[in-house]
Amino acid sequence: MPAGTLPHATGTAGPALGLRQNLAQFMLLVAVNALVGGTLGQERAVLPLLAAREFHLDLYTGALTYILAFGLSKAAMNYFAGTLSDRYGRKPVLIAGWLAAVPVPLMLIFGPSWAWIVAANVLLGISQGLTWSTAVIMKMDLAGPRQRGLAMGLNEAAGYLGVAVTVLATGYLATAYGLRPAPFLLGAAYIALGLGLTVLAVRETRHHAKAEATQHAGTSVSAHAGLNTGQVFTLTSFKDRSLSAASQAGLVNNLNDGLAWGLFPVLFAGAGLGLGQIGILAAAYPAAWGAVQLVTGAASDRWGRKWLITAGMLVQAVALGITATAHSFGPWLAAAVVLGIGTALVYPTLLAAIGDVAHPAWRARSVGVYRLWRDAGFAVGALLSGVLADLYGIPAAIAAVAVLTAASGAVVALRMRGNDHTAG
């Protein structure tokens, strides 16, 4: 019998669920998602400084327009990624995401005005929404219900370690060769490699979800197989306690990530730190985030999702508070690591929580809705933190987001069910 299949009662062969049974394809998708993360990481240390030094943008609200554009386009594509992958299959959507990224490095290198940078981030958001969402969905398809947290931990760890390594590399390249073009040539290499691997080696996984649907035990009477797309949106966004709690926590999590992306490098530069130190601080956060997810995803399979998410939001709030009140490299480095740990408690666990409740027949659409809300946080964060920073300064903006993050953790504690992870 071929690897990755199991016998059914009818005597026909179907796809087997589980990491061990699908290890080669799963690890290939982990590598692909590391490249997706690297494509995002090419910007994080460089663009905030590019806005100030080459395009002379004085207001934080204007300088953060690229994060607003990225967040809106990525949020929209997250939603469509789920719907399209249910309709046409996962692999075509993944390929489309890589194709959308192809012009991005060239636009970042040669863009003569800030409008070009914003337009490049619209395309980057489209690409990230399609590629990262589809990588998540495909890993859920392969892993099955019992190792969903572990699968999400590995997926997100790969992506954000890819971000961290690339931030360090681009910080070095920017220091040695300037803000353009060298850092973005690395992103171009990632895109070429990711597209090639996807076209040549990645296999379709939608049939694994269909196999799981025959065995699925629901956690809520409203979460049955026969929901249309509008019902999936309403259930995930508002009606189901666990799904809606996860959606709001995801939005707030990425709100503070957008703040860290757009304003932290400016705060550090204003304190007199050099590009090398800024690169280290910008990398420490996603590095801790990526590495710790190797533990937290699997831990949520054992201990449940709710309290890891609640704790993670509170830890993030503490880290943001430290960042707002510190004035030197050492405390900022400690805060970046703590922020990464808090985010690692939350990020794969939220995705696993969505997978627990959502029926396999519409899980891809539910993941897309959750990721729509989550990545809308980039846009909300760019607007909110930019306006607050312009009015009251960067530390006040960071402190306000810290309070909001703690409140989000309280919502999870009060609203999310505590035993959804036992489903399946």
N, C-alpha and C positions, 0 to 999 in steps of 0.2 A: 504494500500500500504506500502511495507517495507520502512524503513528509508533510505535516500540516493538515492531514485529513483524518476524519474519524468515521467509523461505520455507523449508519443509521439503521433503525429497525427494519426499514425496507430493503436493506442490503446495499443501498447506494452509498457512495462516499461523499462527505461534506467537509467543510473546513473545521479544523480543531481550534479551540480557543485557549489562550494561555501564552505566557512569554516564552517558556521553554519550547513549546511546539512551533513557535513562529520567530525563533530567536534571530536568525539571519536577517529576515526582512525588518524586524523590529529595530535591530541595531543599525541597519542602513538608514532607517527613518530618523533615528537618534542623530546620526551623523548629518543628515540633511537639515535637521532642525538646528544643529550647531552652526551651520552655514547661514541659515535664516537669521539667527541671532547675530552673527558676525556682520551681516549686511546692515542690520540696525546699528550695531556698535560703531560703525565707521563715522557716525555723526556726533556721538554723545559728548566727547571732549572738545570737538573742533567747532561745531556750528555756533554755540553761544559766543565764542571768541571771534569767530568770523563776522558775526552780526555787529559786534562793537568795533573791531579793528579795521575791517575792510569796507563795511557798508555803513558804519558810523550811525547806527541806530541808538538813539539816546533813551527812549522810553522802553521799559521792560515789556509793556503790553504789545508794542510793535515788534520787538525782537522775538517774542514768543509766537508770532503768527505761524511759523513753520511747524511748531508742535500742535497748534490748533488745526492746521490743515492736515497734518499726519493723523491726528486723533479722529477727526471726522471721517476721513476716507477709510481709515482702518476699521473703525466701528461699523461703517456701512458694509464693507466687504466681509467682515466677520459674519454678518447676518446672511449675506448672499452666498458665502462659502458653504454654510450648512445646507441651505436650500439647493444649491447647484450640485453639491456632492451627492445628495440624495437622488437627484434627478438624472445626472449624467455620469456619476461615479467620482471617486476621490482623485484618481491620478490626473484626469484632464484639468481639474481645478488647481492642483498643485503645479502642473506645468504652466498654466495661465498666470499663476502668481509669479513664477520666476521670469516669465516673459515681460511682465509689467515692470520688473526691476531693472531691466537691461539699460534703459536710458538714464537711470538715476545718477550713477557716478559721473557720466559726461556732463550732465546738467550742473552738478555740484562743482565740478572742476572749471567749466567754462562759463557758467552763468554770469552775465555782466551786471545784473541787478538783483535785488533781494526777491523780486517777483519770481525769478528763475529758481531760487532756492525753495521758495514756498511751493512752486509747481512740482519740483522734484520730490518734495515731501508728500504731495498728493499721490504721486505714483508709488512712492515708497510705502505709504499707508495701504494702498490697494494691494501691493505685493505682499506685505506682511499679513494683512487680513486673510488673503487667500492661502498663502503658504503655511503660516503658523497654525491657523485654524484647521486646515486639512491635515497637517501632521498630527495634531491632537486627536482629531476624529479617527484617523487611521490607526493610531496606537490604541485607542479605546476599542476599536474593532478587533484588533489582534489579541489584546490582553484578556478580554472577558471580564466578568464582574469581580472575581476574587482578588485580582492583583491590579485593580484600576488605580489605586493610589500610588503604588510603586511605578506603574507605567507613566503616570503624569509627573511623578518626581523625576524620573529619568529624562522625560521629554523636556521639562522646564529647566532642569539642571543643564542639559546640553545647550539649550538656547541661550541661557543667561551666562554660562561660562564662555560661550562664543562671544557674547556681548563684551564680557570683562576682558578677555584676551585681546579683542580687537581694540577696545578703548586704550589699553596699555600700549599696543603697537602703534595706534594712530597718534597717541600722545608723543611717543618717541619720534615718529616720522615728522610730526609737525614741528617738534623742537629742532630736529636736524635739518629739515628741508623746507619748512614753511607750512602754512595752513592749507595751501593748495599747490600742486595737485596730489602730492604723494599719499596722504591718508586715504584718499578716495580710490586710488588704484588698487588698494587691498580689497575694497568692497567690490570692485569690478571682477577681481579674480574669484571671490566667493560666489558671485552670481553665475559666472561661467561654469564653475565646478558643480554648483547646486543644480543648475538646469541640466547639465550632462548626466549626472547621477540619476535624476528623476526620470529623464527620458529613457535611459538605457537599462536601469536596474530596478526601479521601484515598481511593485506590482499592485494591482487593484485589491482593495480590502472590503468593499461593500458587501460581498457575499458572507463575510464573517459576521457582520451585524445582522444579516437575515437569519443566520444560524442561531445567534444568541436570542433573537426575538421569539423563537419557538420555545425557549426555556425560561423566559423572563418572568419574575415574580414582582409585581408592582408594589410600591410603597404607599400609594394613594389611589383612591377609587377614581379620581379625576385624571390620573396619569395613564390612561389606557392607550391601546395601540392606534385607535381610529381617529386621532386628532388631526385637524387640518392646520395649515401654517398659522393662521390667525389665532387659533386656539392655543397653539404651542407658544406663540408670542405672549399672549395674555397670561397663561399659566406660569411661564418662566419669569415674567416681569413683575407680576402683581399677586396672582391668586394663590399659588402654592407657597406655603410658608418657607420651606427650605430653599426652593429655587429663587424666590424673590429676595430672601435674605442674602443668598450668595451673590445675586446680581448687584444689589446695592453695595455690598462689601467690595466686589470687584471694581465698581466704578470709583469708590473712594481710594482703594489701593492704587489704581493707576492715576488718580488725581495727584496723589503725593509723589508718584514716580515721575509724572510730567513736571512737577515742581522741582524735583531733584535734577532732572535732565536739563531744564531750561535755566534755573536760577543758581544752583549750587556752584557751577564753574565761575559765574559772574561774582558771586559772594567771595569765593576763594581768591580770585584774581584781585578783587578790591582790597583784600587783606595783604596783598603783596606776594602771594605765592606764585612761583614760576610754572611754566607749562608742564614740566616733569612732575611736580608735586600735585598739580591739578589732575593730571592723568592718573596718578596713583589713587587719589581720592575718588575720582569718577569710576575707576575700575574696582575699587574695594567693595563698593556696594553691590554691583551685580555678581562679583566673584563670590562673596559670602552667600548671596541669594542663590546662586547656581549650585554651589557645593553642598549647602545644607539641605537643599531639596532632595538630595540622594537619600537622606534619612527621613525627612518629614513626610514625603509621599507614602513610603512604606509604613511609617508609624500611624498614619491615618487609617490604613487598612486594619490595623490592630486595635487602635484606641478610639476610632471614630473621628468625624470631621469637625463637629461643632466647636469643641473647646480648643482645638488647635487653631482654628480660624479666629476665635475670640482673643486668644492669647497673642496671636500674631499681630492683630490690629493694635492691641495695647502696646506691644513692644515697639512697633513702628512709631506710635505716638511719642513714646519716651525718646526714641532716637531723634525724631524731628525737634523735640524740645531741646535736646543737647545741642543740635546743630544751630538752632536759633540763638542760643546764649553763648556759644563758644567763639573764640577769636584766633585760634592757632591750629596748626597742622595736626598735632597729637590728638586733641579732643575731637576734631572733625574726623580723623581716621577711625577712632573708636566708634563714633556715632554712625559712620558709614557701614561699619561691620555689623553693628546692632540693627541698623535699618535693614540690611540684607538678611539677617537672621529672622527678623519679624516678617519680612516679605516671604521668606522661604516657608514659614509656618502656614502662610495663607494661600500661596499661589497654586501649588498642585492640589491642595486640599479642596479649594473651591471648585476646580475642574472635576475632581473625583466626586464631589457632592452633587454636581449637576448630573454626572453619569449614573449615580446611584438612583436618582428619582426618575430621570427621563427614560421612556420606553425606547428600546433599540430601534423601533420603527421610525421614531422622530428625534432620536438623540442628537444627530448631527445638526438638526434645526435648532434644538434647545441650546446646544453648545454655541451655535451661531448667535442666538439671541443674548445669551449670557455675555459672550465676548463683545457684542455690540454695546451693551451697557458698560462693560468693563473698560473698553477702550474709548468710549465717550468720555471717560475720566481724563484722558489726555487733553481733550478740548476744554473740558470744564476747568481742569487744573491750569492750563495756559491762560485762560481768561481770568479766573479768580486770583491766581497768584500774581499775574501781571498787573492787574488793577490794584491789588493790595500793596504790591511792592512799589508801584508808582506813587501811591498815596502815603504809605506809612513806612516804606523801606522793606528790604528783603527779610530781615529777622522777624518782623511782625507778620509778614505773609506766611513764613514757615510756621510760626507759633499758631496762627489761625488754622492751618491745615492739620497741625498736630491735634488740636481740640476736635476737629471734624473726624479725624481718624479714630480717636478714642470713642466717640459717639457711635460710629459705625460698628465697632466691636461690640458695644452694648446692644445694638439692634440684633446682631447675630445671636448673642446670648439669650435674648428674650424671644426671638421669633423662630429660629431654626429648630427643626426636630432633632432629637439626639441619637436616633438609631437607624437612620437611612442607610448607613454604610453596611448594614447586614443584608441588604437586598441582594438577591441572586444567589 
